[in-house]
Every structure is written in C-alpha cells, then in structure tokens.
Amino acid sequence: MNLVRFLTAGERAHDGALSLAQHSLLGYVDRHPGCRATDVSDAFGVNRSTVSRQLRSCIEAGWVAAEPGPTRLGHPLNLTDRGRTVLSDTVARRHDEVRAGLAGWGQDELDRFVHLLRRFRHGVDTTSAATTDPNDGDARA
C-alpha cells in the first residue's frame, strides 16, 4: 500500500493537469469514441457510481460531451476539443516528468530498470493472458 501511495502521490489535478483518474477516463474515451459509462466501468472494473462521479466532473470541465442517446443505455461519450487539448498537455507533461526522472541514467541502469518493472508487473498481474489492461500499449493513458 505504501508503494501505491508513493507512486500516485501528487496525482490530483493541478495547474490544468488531470488527476490520474481523469487521465485514465479521458484516455479511454479518446480511444473508444462513443463509449458509454458502463463500458468505462467494465473496462476498469470499478463501480458505475465511481465512473459517474468522475464523468460528471469531466463533463462540467468541458472535456467530455455526453451525446444524445437513450437514457437506459447511457449516453455516448466523446472528448471535446478542450478535452483533447488537456489530455495531450497532460501526456506531454508526464512524459517530461519521466524524462527528467531518468536524466543522467546510463544504458545499463535503464535496462535494469525496465527489467525490474517487467518483473514487478508480471508478479502483480492477476489477470489471465486474455484480459488486457485498458491502458496497455498506449502512452496516452
């Protein structure tokens, strides 16, 4: 639990940046235009009310548009231009933070770090090979 707190410390929205939850939500909607809140809930394995709460703040901020659609099915979700901009800006900032954190590392250190991260990920991966992380392979999420 301390590792999780350490890794996500400071991940609240600030200076126009997205929180980790907002970043994940906007990244998902960006990759799945027209998805619905239930799709997000299923993809991340969280309660629908959690998604609704996060979604409401993103809609109010003008980052996500809930398009007209049958209420019982949920409204199709799409990023607005403002949402694409804030997501892009946040991705660029996080990439800069990673580059800054790795500045001065030698190739051997980088190789070892990648190896240890993969080992860690494999050790905590409790899903089957058929189930993928909705953020896998996407540097935007």
MIDOSE-1310 file (N, C-alpha, C; in nm, 2 decimals, decimal comma, always signed):
residues 141
mnlv	+0,08/-0,12/+0,00/+0,00/+0,00/+0,00/+0,09/+0,13/+0,00; +0,20/+0,12/+0,07/+0,29/+0,24/+0,07/+0,34/+0,27/-0,07; +0,37/+0,16/-0,15/+0,42/+0,18/-0,28/+0,31/+0,25/-0,37; +0,19/+0,21/-0,36/+0,08/+0,27/-0,43/+0,07/+0,42/-0,40
rflt	+0,07/+0,45/-0,27/+0,07/+0,59/-0,22/+0,19/+0,67/-0,28; +0,30/+0,61/-0,28/+0,42/+0,67/-0,33/+0,41/+0,70/-0,48; +0,37/+0,60/-0,55/+0,36/+0,61/-0,70/+0,25/+0,71/-0,74; +0,14/+0,73/-0,66/+0,03/+0,81/-0,70/+0,03/+0,94/-0,63
ager	+0,13/+0,97/-0,54/+0,13/+1,09/-0,47/+0,14/+1,21/-0,56; +0,06/+1,31/-0,53/+0,06/+1,43/-0,61/-0,02/+1,41/-0,74; -0,10/+1,31/-0,75/-0,17/+1,28/-0,88/-0,31/+1,35/-0,88; -0,33/+1,45/-0,80/-0,45/+1,53/-0,81/-0,44/+1,63/-0,92
ahdg	-0,55/+1,67/-0,97/-0,55/+1,77/-1,08/-0,49/+1,90/-1,02; -0,40/+1,96/-1,09/-0,34/+2,09/-1,06/-0,29/+2,16/-1,18; -0,29/+2,28/-1,18/-0,23/+2,36/-1,28/-0,28/+2,32/-1,42; -0,41/+2,29/-1,43/-0,47/+2,25/-1,56/-0,44/+2,10/-1,59
alsl	-0,36/+2,03/-1,51/-0,33/+1,89/-1,54/-0,44/+1,80/-1,49; -0,45/+1,68/-1,54/-0,55/+1,59/-1,50/-0,51/+1,50/-1,38; -0,60/+1,46/-1,30/-0,57/+1,36/-1,19/-0,55/+1,23/-1,27; -0,50/+1,13/-1,20/-0,48/+1,00/-1,25/-0,61/+0,94/-1,30
aqhs	-0,72/+0,96/-1,22/-0,85/+0,91/-1,26/-0,90/+0,98/-1,38; -0,89/+1,11/-1,39/-0,93/+1,19/-1,50/-0,85/+1,15/-1,63; -0,72/+1,13/-1,61/-0,64/+1,10/-1,72/-0,68/+0,96/-1,78; -0,70/+0,87/-1,69/-0,75/+0,73/-1,74/-0,88/+0,74/-1,81
llgy	-0,97/+0,82/-1,75/-1,11/+0,83/-1,81/-1,10/+0,89/-1,95; -1,03/+1,01/-1,96/-1,02/+1,08/-2,09/-0,94/+0,99/-2,19; -0,84/+0,92/-2,15/-0,77/+0,84/-2,24/-0,85/+0,73/-2,29; -0,94/+0,67/-2,21/-1,03/+0,56/-2,25/-1,13/+0,62/-2,35
vdrh	-1,19/+0,73/-2,32/-1,29/+0,79/-2,41/-1,23/+0,83/-2,54; -1,10/+0,88/-2,54/-1,03/+0,91/-2,66/-1,01/+0,79/-2,75; -0,98/+0,68/-2,69/-0,95/+0,56/-2,77/-1,08/+0,48/-2,81; -1,19/+0,52/-2,74/-1,32/+0,45/-2,77/-1,43/+0,55/-2,78
pgcr	-1,42/+0,63/-2,89/-1,53/+0,73/-2,91/-1,67/+0,67/-2,91; -1,76/+0,73/-2,85/-1,90/+0,68/-2,85/-1,92/+0,58/-2,74; -1,82/+0,55/-2,66/-1,84/+0,45/-2,55/-1,94/+0,51/-2,45; -1,98/+0,43/-2,36/-2,08/+0,47/-2,26/-2,02/+0,45/-2,12
atdv	-2,07/+0,51/-2,02/-2,02/+0,50/-1,88/-2,01/+0,35/-1,84; -2,10/+0,27/-1,88/-2,10/+0,13/-1,85/-1,97/+0,06/-1,91; -1,94/+0,10/-2,03/-1,82/+0,05/-2,09/-1,69/+0,08/-2,01; -1,69/+0,21/-1,97/-1,57/+0,25/-1,88/-1,57/+0,17/-1,75
sdaf	-1,68/+0,16/-1,69/-1,69/+0,08/-1,57/-1,65/-0,06/-1,59; -1,69/-0,13/-1,69/-1,65/-0,26/-1,72/-1,50/-0,27/-1,75; -1,45/-0,18/-1,83/-1,30/-0,18/-1,87/-1,21/-0,17/-1,75; -1,25/-0,08/-1,65/-1,16/-0,06/-1,54/-1,20/-0,13/-1,41
gvnr	-1,31/-0,21/-1,42/-1,35/-0,29/-1,31/-1,39/-0,21/-1,19; -1,45/-0,09/-1,21/-1,50/-0,01/-1,10/-1,65/+0,01/-1,10; -1,71/+0,05/-0,99/-1,85/+0,06/-0,98/-1,90/+0,18/-1,07; -2,02/+0,16/-1,13/-2,07/+0,26/-1,22/-2,08/+0,40/-1,15
stvs	-2,11/+0,40/-1,02/-2,13/+0,53/-0,95/-1,99/+0,60/-0,95; -1,88/+0,53/-0,94/-1,75/+0,59/-0,94/-1,72/+0,65/-1,07; -1,76/+0,58/-1,18/-1,74/+0,64/-1,32/-1,83/+0,76/-1,33; -1,95/+0,75/-1,29/-2,05/+0,87/-1,30/-1,99/+0,99/-1,23
rqlr	-1,94/+0,97/-1,11/-1,88/+1,09/-1,04/-1,76/+1,15/-1,11; -1,67/+1,07/-1,16/-1,56/+1,12/-1,24/-1,61/+1,18/-1,37; -1,70/+1,12/-1,43/-1,75/+1,16/-1,56/-1,82/+1,30/-1,55; -1,90/+1,31/-1,44/-1,97/+1,44/-1,42/-1,87/+1,56/-1,41
scie	-1,75/+1,54/-1,34/-1,66/+1,65/-1,33/-1,59/+1,67/-1,46; -1,57/+1,57/-1,54/-1,51/+1,59/-1,68/-1,61/+1,66/-1,77; -1,74/+1,63/-1,76/-1,84/+1,70/-1,84/-1,85/+1,85/-1,80; -1,85/+1,87/-1,67/-1,86/+2,01/-1,62/-1,74/+2,09/-1,66
agwv	-1,62/+2,03/-1,67/-1,50/+2,10/-1,71/-1,49/+2,12/-1,86; -1,59/+2,06/-1,93/-1,59/+2,08/-2,07/-1,50/+1,99/-2,15; -1,45/+1,88/-2,09/-1,36/+1,79/-2,15/-1,43/+1,67/-2,22; -1,55/+1,64/-2,18/-1,62/+1,52/-2,23/-1,76/+1,57/-2,27
aaep	-1,81/+1,53/-2,38/-1,95/+1,56/-2,42/-2,03/+1,43/-2,41; -2,15/+1,43/-2,34/-2,24/+1,32/-2,34/-2,34/+1,34/-2,45; -2,33/+1,27/-2,56/-2,42/+1,29/-2,67/-2,56/+1,24/-2,65; -2,66/+1,29/-2,72/-2,79/+1,24/-2,70/-2,80/+1,09/-2,73
gptr	-2,88/+1,02/-2,65/-2,90/+0,88/-2,67/-3,00/+0,83/-2,57; -3,04/+0,71/-2,59/-3,14/+0,65/-2,50/-3,08/+0,65/-2,35; -3,15/+0,71/-2,26/-3,10/+0,71/-2,12/-3,08/+0,58/-2,06; -3,16/+0,48/-2,09/-3,15/+0,35/-2,03/-3,02/+0,28/-2,08
lghp	-2,97/+0,32/-2,20/-2,84/+0,26/-2,25/-2,72/+0,34/-2,21; -2,75/+0,46/-2,16/-2,63/+0,55/-2,13/-2,60/+0,64/-2,26; -2,55/+0,75/-2,23/-2,52/+0,85/-2,34/-2,38/+0,82/-2,40; -2,37/+0,82/-2,53/-2,24/+0,80/-2,60/-2,15/+0,92/-2,55
lnlt	-2,02/+0,88/-2,52/-1,93/+0,98/-2,47/-1,82/+1,01/-2,58; -1,78/+1,14/-2,59/-1,68/+1,18/-2,68/-1,60/+1,29/-2,62; -1,47/+1,30/-2,65/-1,39/+1,41/-2,60/-1,43/+1,53/-2,68; -1,42/+1,65/-2,61/-1,44/+1,77/-2,68/-1,30/+1,82/-2,72
drgr	-1,29/+1,92/-2,80/-1,16/+1,98/-2,84/-1,08/+2,02/-2,71; -1,15/+2,07/-2,62/-1,08/+2,11/-2,49/-1,03/+1,99/-2,42; -1,11/+1,88/-2,42/-1,07/+1,75/-2,36/-0,94/+1,69/-2,43; -0,94/+1,70/-2,56/-0,82/+1,65/-2,63/-0,70/+1,73/-2,60
tvls	-0,72/+1,86/-2,58/-0,61/+1,95/-2,55/-0,55/+1,92/-2,41; -0,64/+1,91/-2,31/-0,59/+1,89/-2,18/-0,53/+1,75/-2,16; -0,58/+1,65/-2,24/-0,52/+1,52/-2,23/-0,38/+1,52/-2,30; -0,37/+1,59/-2,41/-0,24/+1,60/-2,48/-0,14/+1,67/-2,39
dtva	-0,18/+1,78/-2,33/-0,09/+1,86/-2,25/-0,05/+1,78/-2,13; -0,14/+1,70/-2,07/-0,11/+1,62/-1,95/-0,01/+1,51/-1,99; -0,03/+1,44/-2,10/+0,06/+1,34/-2,15/+0,20/+1,40/-2,17; +0,20/+1,51/-2,24/+0,34/+1,57/-2,26/+0,41/+1,61/-2,13
rrhd	+0,33/+1,66/-2,03/+0,39/+1,69/-1,90/+0,44/+1,56/-1,83; +0,36/+1,46/-1,84/+0,40/+1,33/-1,77/+0,52/+1,27/-1,84; +0,53/+1,28/-1,97/+0,65/+1,23/-2,05/+0,77/+1,31/-2,00; +0,75/+1,44/-1,99/+0,86/+1,53/-1,95/+0,91/+1,49/-1,81
evra	+0,82/+1,46/-1,72/+0,85/+1,42/-1,58/+0,93/+1,29/-1,58; +0,89/+1,20/-1,67/+0,96/+1,07/-1,67/+1,10/+1,09/-1,73; +1,11/+1,17/-1,84/+1,25/+1,20/-1,89/+1,34/+1,27/-1,79; +1,28/+1,36/-1,71/+1,36/+1,43/-1,61/+1,40/+1,33/-1,50
glag	+1,31/+1,24/-1,46/+1,35/+1,14/-1,36/+1,45/+1,05/-1,40; +1,46/+1,02/-1,53/+1,56/+0,93/-1,59/+1,69/+1,00/-1,64; +1,69/+1,13/-1,63/+1,81/+1,20/-1,68/+1,93/+1,16/-1,61; +2,04/+1,14/-1,68/+2,16/+1,10/-1,62/+2,18/+0,95/-1,59
wgqd	+2,07/+0,87/-1,62/+2,08/+0,73/-1,60/+2,16/+0,67/-1,72; +2,25/+0,58/-1,70/+2,32/+0,51/-1,80/+2,23/+0,40/-1,86; +2,28/+0,35/-1,98/+2,20/+0,25/-2,05/+2,18/+0,12/-1,97; +2,29/+0,08/-1,89/+2,28/-0,03/-1,80/+2,17/-0,01/-1,70
eldr	+2,17/+0,11/-1,64/+2,06/+0,14/-1,54/+1,92/+0,13/-1,60; +1,91/+0,19/-1,72/+1,78/+0,19/-1,78/+1,73/+0,05/-1,82; +1,83/-0,03/-1,87/+1,79/-0,17/-1,90/+1,75/-0,25/-1,77; +1,82/-0,23/-1,66/+1,79/-0,29/-1,54/+1,65/-0,25/-1,49
fvhl	+1,63/-0,12/-1,49/+1,50/-0,06/-1,45/+1,38/-0,12/-1,53; +1,40/-0,13/-1,66/+1,29/-0,19/-1,74/+1,27/-0,34/-1,71; +1,38/-0,41/-1,68/+1,37/-0,55/-1,64/+1,30/-0,56/-1,51; +1,33/-0,48/-1,41/+1,26/-0,49/-1,28/+1,12/-0,45/-1,29
lrrf	+1,08/-0,35/-1,37/+0,94/-0,31/-1,39/+0,86/-0,42/-1,45; +0,92/-0,49/-1,55/+0,85/-0,60/-1,61/+0,83/-0,72/-1,51; +0,94/-0,74/-1,44/+0,93/-0,85/-1,33/+0,82/-0,81/-1,23; +0,82/-0,69/-1,19/+0,72/-0,64/-1,09/+0,58/-0,66/-1,15
rhgv	+0,56/-0,61/-1,28/+0,43/-0,62/-1,34/+0,38/-0,76/-1,35; +0,47/-0,85/-1,39/+0,44/-0,99/-1,40/+0,40/-1,05/-1,27; +0,47/-1,01/-1,16/+0,44/-1,06/-1,03/+0,30/-1,01/-0,97; +0,26/-0,90/-1,01/+0,13/-0,85/-0,96/+0,01/-0,87/-1,06
dtts	+0,04/-0,92/-1,18/-0,06/-0,95/-1,28/-0,14/-1,07/-1,24; -0,27/-1,04/-1,20/-0,36/-1,14/-1,15/-0,46/-1,17/-1,26; -0,45/-1,11/-1,38/-0,55/-1,14/-1,48/-0,50/-1,25/-1,57; -0,59/-1,30/-1,65/-0,55/-1,40/-1,74/-0,48/-1,34/-1,86
aatt	-0,42/-1,41/-1,94/-0,35/-1,36/-2,06/-0,45/-1,30/-2,16; -0,57/-1,35/-2,16/-0,67/-1,30/-2,25/-0,73/-1,16/-2,21; -0,71/-1,12/-2,08/-0,76/-0,99/-2,03/-0,65/-0,89/-2,04; -0,67/-0,78/-2,10/-0,57/-0,68/-2,11/-0,61/-0,56/-2,03
dpnd	-0,51/-0,48/-1,99/-0,52/-0,36/-1,92/-0,57/-0,26/-2,03; -0,67/-0,18/-2,00/-0,72/-0,08/-2,10/-0,62/+0,02/-2,14; -0,51/+0,03/-2,06/-0,41/+0,13/-2,09/-0,28/+0,07/-2,15; -0,28/-0,07/-2,17/-0,16/-0,13/-2,23/-0,13/-0,08/-2,37
gdar	-0,01/-0,05/-2,39/+0,04/-0,02/-2,52/+0,00/+0,12/-2,56; -0,05/+0,20/-2,47/-0,09/+0,33/-2,50/-0,03/+0,43/-2,41; +0,07/+0,51/-2,46/+0,14/+0,60/-2,38/+0,05/+0,72/-2,34; -0,07/+0,73/-2,39/-0,16/+0,84/-2,36/-0,23/+0,81/-2,23
a	-0,24/+0,69/-2,19/-0,32/+0,66/-2,07/-0,24/+0,66/-1,94
